[in-house]
């Protein structure tokens, strides 16, 4: 069994943010590591493109401009 894992770019230095777009693989496995936090995405949006905005304190995940996950 093959599991596709998508990892967005590494976060820039503290106090700045990064925004990127990632396509959710068929497995639905996207892991964001921000500081000490891991954020997983469900398999439901497989094949769709998510916009991810993250800094060292929070992560926001949007699908078609609508937030599907936000956290600190």
QUIDANOR-V353026 format. One line per field, one symbol per residue. burial: I if it has 16 or more other C-alpha atoms within 10 Angstrom, else O. Layout:
# QUIDANOR-V353026
burial = ???
This chain:
# QUIDANOR-V353026
burial = OOOOOOOIOOIOOOOOOOOOOOOIIOIIIIOIIIOOOOOOIOOOIIOOOIIIIIIIOOIIIIOOOOOOOOOO
